[in-house]
Amino acid sequence: MRRPPFLVAFSGLLLAALAPACSGPTDQTPEEPIIVIEDDPVKDTDADAGADATPDTDTTPPPSGEVDGEACQSDRDCRSGFCAPEPDWPGGYCTTIDCNSRADCQSDGQNNACLLPGRGSNFCVRMCTSTSECREGYICMGISNSEGYCAPNPAPPFDGMGEDFPFEVTCTPAPEGRADLRFNVSEGLHSFTVVPFVESGYRLGPNSVTANEDGTSFNLRQGNSFQAAGAQLFGFINPTIIPAVPQDVSKVRSGEHTYRLATNAGEICHYVLERPTRGNTIDLNIYLVGLGGKGLTAHNAHNHNDLQEVLGHVEDTYSQAGITLGQVRYFAVDAESEAAYQVVRSETDVARLAMLTEPPGTDADSVLSANLILVKSFSFTGAEGVLGISMGIPGAPALHGSGISGVALTGAYIGTESSWGSNPLDGNEFTASIIAHELGHFLGLFHTTETTGSSFDPLADTERCTDLGSSNPTYCPDWGNMMFPLADVRNTEISAGQAHTMGVNPLIK
Ligand SMILES: [Zn+2]
């Protein structure tokens, strides 16, 4: 039986247990479950290897129609005879199901390959090295250090900020694929945040932020390319905080600024958030999804001993950055969504949950709060080690109800005592370490070392592990840091540079 391919989405920001894990947005994930099957001469060693050398003419599709990876409206449009349909595959996606190697894909010279998605059937995909090579509605999902495939963007649709949004949104025409957003920055600020965005799946190409008076500039394509993570991951939005790292403090200016971006959308909108001083609290909206089995609901959460112990551990960790928990609100989701998403299997599930979040009020203070979604369990397709995911580095502050509005992580360890190898594992402490890590991403922190082992955070005072993967990770010099890519209750340290990055985020009030 022919089945449509599952929408498999891995775009990084994952926190995993001691297993293949997280990665940052710049190099995408080397996630193991998604494997491009190359032609393997060793494979055909069974008795009928000779027969395999001859194409099976019975199943050869007619040589007309689009090759794999192209848009389609019906099966007839595709040379493979199969069109993966909308809405999961925007614009349709021709593909060959049950492929075994690259040679099975309809390609005509295009760089197509056979994907083993971890569940469901193998299918052919269009390979890419960056999102700009993919059609609208798709992003380049990494599967190795250098290459990925064009996969549906898990985060859309996005239709703007809503009528009650308490910050002024300015929209600027983008003729000829480019726009210069202009905004004013008050004097003497601790930090400011600009959030450019477009609607309906178009992509942004962040270029630079420049102070007009003296030309002081942040290059988002080179020196500060880490500040293009939002656009790389999700396309349509790029929260940009200045000064994101301590070395940028001296470059903060007031007065008119220009933010230059490329896009195919007709206009780019933006809003600006200013912080006169560094804050010291973060407000949380905690969504509890499928944790009734632990006696944990939105109604009793504030009296639930285990959850409160978890939050106490998070506060202990964040106290290193001078941050305490402020107002903590608890929410449930509707029963249908709870049943559908309490076990999170993909980034798309996270996006669906994030779309259920709501601003806890309409005033500026209320919307500047972070959504933390605790679910019954994580069972990422083919990647059992994944424990949590943050929708952004940093996430979009003040944005609720979109597919990128928050972090989600497993609540399975709350209130448990188990073991981790030969060591006892305090489930509340472990959960707290995952929360601290994912919220760290949402506030703007990268992994100290990405799981590729070849890229690192932009901070000067965090250690790097240059042989991650080839040795015991506990020997890494950055083991112990909260943003080490593998989860452990011992990974709780926050450097001064990391504390800076967290403190400039407008969610820290
Ligand atoms: Zn992570």
Boltz pocket constraint, residues with backbone or C-beta under 6 A from the ligand:
constraints:
  - pocket:
      binder: B
      contacts: [[A, 13], [A, 14], [A, 15], [A, 16], [A, 22], [A, 23], [A, 437], [A, 441], [A, 447], [A, 483], [A, 484], [A, 485]]
      max_distance: 6.0
